[in-house]
């Protein structure tokens, strides 16, 4: 009786090749004898691989669907031994199994893009509010000017790889428990680039890149917040052999201010006023990020009361208005007073006692 390979892999008959690949990989990991010590794990593993070998090949799958047979001219699983897979890398096993089924393999890698870089930049609250241009020094790998990034002493010294004929890949046919399969791997001679350097550039030693320190101007927009990241395209490390460079990411760190606290686009400040001003009212001068501004304190102001100065905070980094400066009043109680001040306070206290207290008696 023919085996139900769809049932073995737990997929429907309408399953796509991607579904079959996913199911196989999950089950192969579950029942691999290195990980599963159950007595029947080896048999299950063999059965799973057998099912994947049939359903993973469109031609064999079609024959199986039409005739319900797993006999493919002796190219099945005769002599299968799960020990052939002990210690195998699952990803390698998986890719090797499906490489012969048209699912792709190693291709010409080509020169790699340059690495991205990260630079941490401290800015003051004032600079964050107004915006500023800062010059930073970044040490990175840049394209070698001598060879224009090729790594070769001259253009003639950059040749097509003889091992892979410029494809960057080596195709091999190997025998596996599932039959003969073609696998494609990156060419080791050229590291997958398809080219080899016969005489390397003397300046960069064949790397195509040299280490430099570059001064870069960073324009910090007004309203930038702590933790924001600015991207400078193409200012990262140079790519291999003239490939695209990476990017530079500048991480903004807004330093704490000695008197202002930031909350989004708003600023907060604590301002002490004397008891007499809280009771009688008056006018104070409040510091801002620009010029000081006068603020009227109404009589009867209570400790902790907040006064709002509009548009004296931080501008929105996207240009949507400016936050406020919130002035929180604290009432200052002097530690020492003069005799005259004490007499006046006693008079005030005596007058206050003639009125009902805060509890109404």
RASUL-V759907 format. One record per backbone hydrogen bond with DSSP energy under -1.0 kcal/mol. NH is the residue of the N-H (numbers start at 1). CO is the residue of the C=O. If there is no record, write none. Layout:
NH,CO
NH,CO
This chain:
5,3
8,4
9,5
11,6
15,12
20,16
21,17
22,18
23,19
24,20
25,21
26,22
27,23
28,24
29,25
30,26
31,27
35,32
36,32
41,38
44,40
45,41
46,42
47,43
48,44
49,45
50,46
51,47
52,48
53,49
54,50
55,51
56,52
61,57
62,58
63,59
64,60
65,61
66,62
67,63
68,64
75,72
80,77
84,81
85,82
86,83
88,85
93,89
94,90
95,91
96,92
97,93
98,94
99,95
101,98
103,98
106,184
109,192
110,192
114,244
117,247
119,249
121,251
123,253
128,124
129,125
130,126
131,127
132,220
134,218
136,216
138,214
140,212
142,210
144,208
148,144
150,147
153,199
157,154
158,155
159,196
161,194
167,164
170,185
172,183
174,181
176,179
179,176
181,174
183,172
185,170
187,168
192,187
193,190
196,159
198,157
201,151
205,201
207,204
210,142
212,140
214,138
216,136
218,134
220,132
223,128
224,221
227,252
228,225
230,250
232,248
235,232
236,246
237,115
238,141
239,243
240,112
243,240
246,237
248,232
249,117
250,230
251,119
252,228
253,121
255,123
261,268
263,266
266,263
267,324
268,261
269,326
271,328
273,330
278,274
279,275
280,276
281,277
282,297
284,295
286,293
293,286
295,284
297,282
300,278
301,278
304,329
305,302
307,327
309,325
312,309
313,323
314,265
316,321
319,316
321,319
323,314
325,309
326,267
327,307
328,269
329,305
330,271
332,273
342,338
343,339
344,340
345,341
346,342
347,343
348,344
349,345
350,346
351,347
352,348
353,349
355,352
360,357
